[in-house]
Amino acid sequence: MAALLMVGLSISTALHATEVEYLNSGKILPTTMPFSEAVRVGDVVYLSGQVGNIPGTLELAPGGMKAEARQVMENIKTSLEAHGLSMNNVVKCLAMLTDMSEWSDMNEIYRSYFSEGRYPARSTIGVSALAFGARAEVECIAVVGND
């Protein structure tokens, strides 16, 4: 019984010792937004969802889904690089689309940002609306050292 208590105490102490960092590069959205661009917990980095806004503005990239999806992925790449990571560190994404008929257009752009055979796990959901009237939003989870 004492051994079980020691194991539980060790796990509890390890969980509480993990440092949490709130990361904001200011390279994509203004840092005055009421959320962090990313949060790092140990070796895991959680990126907030990115829409296809032109960096430094709340204006979406013009030109339809492909242009917007490309900007979404560029914003993710910029955020990762600002925090010392790359697209190779991404292990999971959630894509949200306001029109599921544009899924193949989103996939065409999305796949070009990852190495063949090394795609992150991903879920895609249809939603009724996104911030700034965006067509797509993608959030990702990355792991430090997974490159």
Rosetta blueprint (number, residue, H / E / L):
1 M L
2 A H
3 A H
4 L H
5 L H
6 M H
7 V H
8 G H
9 L H
10 S H
11 I H
12 S H
13 T H
14 A H
15 L H
16 H H
17 A H
18 T L
19 E L
20 V E
21 E E
22 Y E
23 L E
24 N L
25 S L
26 G L
27 K L
28 I L
29 L L
30 P L
31 T L
32 T L
33 M L
34 P L
35 F L
36 S L
37 E L
38 A E
39 V E
40 R E
41 V E
42 G L
43 D L
44 V E
45 V E
46 Y E
47 L E
48 S L
49 G L
50 Q E
51 V L
52 G L
53 N E
54 I L
55 P L
56 G L
57 T L
58 L L
59 E L
60 L E
61 A L
62 P L
63 G L
64 G L
65 M H
66 K H
67 A H
68 E H
69 A H
70 R H
71 Q H
72 V H
73 M H
74 E H
75 N H
76 I H
77 K H
78 T H
79 S H
80 L H
81 E H
82 A H
83 H L
84 G L
85 L L
86 S L
87 M H
88 N H
89 N H
90 V E
91 V E
92 K E
93 C E
94 L E
95 A E
96 M E
97 L E
98 T L
99 D L
100 M H
101 S H
102 E H
103 W H
104 S H
105 D H
106 M H
107 N H
108 E H
109 I H
110 Y H
111 R H
112 S L
113 Y L
114 F L
115 S L
116 E L
117 G L
118 R L
119 Y L
120 P L
121 A E
122 R E
123 S E
124 T E
125 I E
126 G E
127 V L
128 S L
129 A L
130 L L
131 A H
132 F H
133 G H
134 A L
135 R L
136 A E
137 E E
138 V E
139 E E
140 C E
141 I E
142 A E
143 V E
144 V L
145 G L
146 N L
147 D L
